[in-house]
Amino acid sequence: MSTERTSSDILDRLSATLAARRHADPASSYTARLFARGPDAILKKIGEETAELIMASKDGKRDEIVYEAADVLFHTLVLLGFHGLSIDDVRQELVRREGVSGIEEKNARQATQP
Protein backbone atom coordinates (compact mmCIF):
# COMPACT_ATOMS: atom_id res chain seq x y z
CA MET A 1 0.00 0.00 0.00
CA SER A 2 1.37 3.38 -0.98
CA THR A 3 1.96 5.99 1.68
CA GLU A 4 1.75 8.70 -0.97
CA ARG A 5 -0.42 11.56 0.12
CA THR A 6 -3.08 12.43 -2.39
CA SER A 7 -5.36 15.40 -2.59
CA SER A 8 -8.37 13.07 -2.87
CA ASP A 9 -8.11 11.94 0.73
CA ILE A 10 -6.84 15.13 2.38
CA LEU A 11 -10.23 15.89 3.94
CA ASP A 12 -10.31 12.44 5.56
CA ARG A 13 -6.76 12.85 6.88
CA LEU A 14 -7.49 16.34 8.12
CA SER A 15 -10.71 15.20 9.79
CA ALA A 16 -8.80 12.43 11.58
CA THR A 17 -6.09 14.86 12.70
CA LEU A 18 -8.70 17.25 14.07
CA ALA A 19 -10.42 14.42 15.96
CA ALA A 20 -7.07 13.51 17.51
CA ARG A 21 -6.62 17.10 18.69
CA ARG A 22 -10.11 17.36 20.18
CA HIS A 23 -8.81 16.78 23.71
CA ALA A 24 -5.20 17.86 23.25
CA ASP A 25 -3.51 20.51 25.36
CA PRO A 26 -4.67 23.94 24.10
CA ALA A 27 -1.09 25.19 24.44
CA SER A 28 0.02 22.51 21.98
CA SER A 29 -1.96 23.52 18.89
CA TYR A 30 -4.19 26.14 17.35
CA THR A 31 -6.89 23.52 16.77
CA ALA A 32 -6.82 22.32 20.37
CA ARG A 33 -7.16 25.94 21.47
CA LEU A 34 -10.22 26.41 19.26
CA PHE A 35 -11.80 23.25 20.65
CA ALA A 36 -11.11 24.41 24.22
CA ARG A 37 -12.64 27.82 23.56
CA GLY A 38 -15.85 26.17 22.37
CA PRO A 39 -18.38 26.62 19.61
CA ASP A 40 -18.68 30.41 19.85
CA ALA A 41 -14.96 30.84 19.06
CA ILE A 42 -15.18 28.31 16.24
CA LEU A 43 -18.27 29.97 14.78
CA LYS A 44 -16.59 33.37 15.01
CA LYS A 45 -13.65 32.02 12.97
CA ILE A 46 -16.02 30.55 10.39
CA GLY A 47 -17.73 33.93 10.12
CA GLU A 48 -14.42 35.76 9.73
CA GLU A 49 -13.11 33.32 7.14
CA THR A 50 -16.39 33.38 5.22
CA ALA A 51 -16.31 37.18 5.09
CA GLU A 52 -12.72 37.01 3.78
CA LEU A 53 -13.82 34.48 1.13
CA ILE A 54 -16.64 36.77 0.06
CA MET A 55 -14.24 39.71 -0.28
CA ALA A 56 -11.70 37.66 -2.23
CA SER A 57 -14.46 36.55 -4.58
CA LYS A 58 -15.74 40.10 -5.05
CA ASP A 59 -12.19 41.16 -5.90
CA GLY A 60 -11.84 38.22 -8.32
CA LYS A 61 -8.53 37.19 -6.77
CA ARG A 62 -8.32 33.49 -7.63
CA ASP A 63 -5.41 32.60 -5.33
CA GLU A 64 -7.05 34.38 -2.40
CA ILE A 65 -10.38 32.66 -3.15
CA VAL A 66 -8.67 29.27 -2.91
CA TYR A 67 -6.78 30.25 0.26
CA GLU A 68 -9.88 31.59 1.99
CA ALA A 69 -12.04 28.65 0.85
CA ALA A 70 -9.45 26.34 2.44
CA ASP A 71 -9.73 28.35 5.68
CA VAL A 72 -13.54 28.06 5.61
CA LEU A 73 -13.33 24.30 5.03
CA PHE A 74 -10.73 23.89 7.79
CA HIS A 75 -12.78 25.75 10.37
CA THR A 76 -15.95 23.94 9.29
CA LEU A 77 -14.14 20.65 9.92
CA VAL A 78 -13.16 21.95 13.37
CA LEU A 79 -16.83 22.69 14.08
CA LEU A 80 -17.85 19.24 12.88
CA GLY A 81 -15.20 17.69 15.11
CA PHE A 82 -16.41 19.73 18.08
CA HIS A 83 -19.80 18.09 17.64
CA GLY A 84 -18.33 14.59 17.17
CA LEU A 85 -18.94 14.66 13.42
CA SER A 86 -16.55 14.31 10.49
CA ILE A 87 -16.29 14.98 6.79
CA ASP A 88 -17.76 11.53 6.25
CA ASP A 89 -21.03 12.66 7.82
CA VAL A 90 -21.17 15.54 5.33
CA ARG A 91 -20.18 13.20 2.50
CA GLN A 92 -23.06 10.88 3.39
CA GLU A 93 -25.50 13.79 3.35
CA LEU A 94 -24.25 14.88 -0.07
CA VAL A 95 -24.69 11.31 -1.36
CA ARG A 96 -28.25 11.34 0.00
CA ARG A 97 -28.94 14.58 -1.89
CA GLU A 98 -27.31 13.50 -5.13
CA GLY A 99 -29.77 13.54 -7.98
CA VAL A 100 -32.42 15.34 -5.94
CA SER A 101 -33.53 18.76 -7.06
CA GLY A 102 -32.43 21.48 -4.65
CA ILE A 103 -36.00 22.73 -4.54
CA GLU A 104 -37.35 19.24 -3.74
CA GLU A 105 -34.70 18.69 -1.07
CA LYS A 106 -35.44 22.02 0.63
CA ASN A 107 -39.20 21.38 0.53
CA ALA A 108 -38.71 17.92 2.05
CA ARG A 109 -36.66 19.40 4.92
CA GLN A 110 -39.27 22.09 5.57
CA ALA A 111 -42.05 19.47 5.63
CA THR A 112 -40.29 17.57 8.44
CA GLN A 113 -39.43 20.62 10.56
CA PRO A 114 -41.82 21.74 13.30
Buried (B, 14 or more C-beta within 10 A) or exposed (E): EEEEEEEEEEBEEBBBEBBEBBEBEBEEBEBBBBBBBEBEBBEEBBEBBBEBBEEBBEEEEEEBBEBBBEBBBBBBBBBBBBEEBBBEEBEEEEEEEEEEEEEEEEEEEEEEEE
